[in-house]
Amino acid sequence: MNTSRSPADPRHVIARRAAREVSRGQIINLGIGLPTLIPHYVDAASGVWIHSENGILGVGPSGDDDALDSELIDAGAGTCRSCPAGRWSIARCRSA
């Protein structure tokens, strides 16, 4: 996914607008696609917890730098960050 933050990119216009709807202390669940851009626009000091569809609670914005862990991915299979207090659950499936 292109993570360019161009002011003209309609996806980022929508993500910025959606981030303004988030209130302090809320837990929000993000799905695949455009919602994965919202963490770029939520203030880290807001006390908002972002949950990704793959079980991460405390998702931060994606990025392109070398410090990213390629095994920590968001619901859209893009790399993401976890906030310092972030947690994730691992579900184990077994066949019957």
Phi and psi in degrees as a GROMACS rama.xvg file:
@    title "Ramachandran Plot"
@    xaxis  label "Phi"
@    yaxis  label "Psi"
@TYPE xy
-72.3806  121.333  ASN-2
-104.728  18.1504  THR-3
-55.6448  135.49  SER-4
-100.962  36.9994  ARG-5
-59.8929  130.903  SER-6
-59.6868  -21.9925  PRO-7
-87.0646  -13.8765  ALA-8
-69.1765  114.358  ASP-9
-56.9243  -32.4537  PRO-10
-63.1653  -39.0847  ARG-11
-76.1153  -30.9834  HIS-12
-60.4692  -46.3612  VAL-13
-66.3803  -42.9369  ILE-14
-62.491  -41.7765  ALA-15
-61.4931  -42.5557  ARG-16
-65.7095  -42.5193  ARG-17
-63.6887  -38.3164  ALA-18
-63.2572  -30.2955  ALA-19
-69.1578  -19.7259  ARG-20
-81.8408  -12.1029  GLU-21
-82.2125  130.286  VAL-22
-99.3078  153.887  SER-23
-51.1711  131.398  ARG-24
83.6642  -2.77093  GLY-25
-72.4279  155.33  GLN-26
-109.932  122.346  ILE-27
-119.499  145.364  ILE-28
-105.659  129.753  ASN-29
-110.279  138.119  LEU-30
-96.5457  -158.128  GLY-31
-87.5092  150.111  ILE-32
93.5611  -137.107  GLY-33
-51.8187  -39.1184  LEU-34
-57.9636  -24.2465  PRO-35
-69.0338  -9.60679  THR-36
-85.6906  -18.1219  LEU-37
-58.329  -39.5638  ILE-38
-56.2602  -23.1108  PRO-39
-64.8189  -21.7061  HIS-40
-116.523  3.35548  TYR-41
-95.9568  125.27  VAL-42
-63.7258  128.364  ASP-43
-59.1952  -28.0943  ALA-44
-84.864  3.692  ALA-45
-77.1329  -12.741  SER-46
75.7151  14.1609  GLY-47
-83.9876  134.869  VAL-48
-104.175  127.139  TRP-49
-107.82  127.275  ILE-50
-108.97  131.808  HIS-51
-99.3802  154.348  SER-52
-58.8341  -18.9561  GLU-53
-94.2778  10.6201  ASN-54
102.412  5.39593  GLY-55
-88.0749  125.251  ILE-56
-109.953  114.752  LEU-57
110  39.5826  GLY-58
-74.3839  138.959  VAL-59
-112.141  -177.404  GLY-60
-67.9994  154.529  PRO-61
-74.4329  176.827  SER-62
-169.653  172.385  GLY-63
-112.424  2.88612  ASP-64
-77.5472  164.632  ASP-65
-71.1688  -13.1198  ASP-66
-79.4765  -7.6033  ALA-67
-71.2788  142.766  LEU-68
-86.2722  115.908  ASP-69
-66.9145  -11.9319  SER-70
-94.8846  -4.20751  GLU-71
-101.144  103.688  LEU-72
-122.364  154.893  ILE-73
-88.5545  -177.077  ASP-74
-61.4419  -23.85  ALA-75
-93.1352  11.4689  GLY-76
69.7639  19.4577  ALA-77
-96.3656  151.421  GLY-78
-64.7376  147.689  THR-79
-143.081  174.44  CYS-80
-112.972  156.11  ARG-81
-111.711  138.612  SER-82
-68.7827  162.3  CYS-83
-53.8749  -32.7712  PRO-84
-100.252  11.9098  ALA-85
-64.7105  152.787  GLY-86
-135.24  155.79  ARG-87
-142.534  151.461  TRP-88
-110.66  149.12  SER-89
-120.488  118.594  ILE-90
-93.5329  137.649  ALA-91
-109.061  128.536  ARG-92
-108.557  142.161  CYS-93
-134.984  149.123  ARG-94
-81.7881  151.075  SER-95
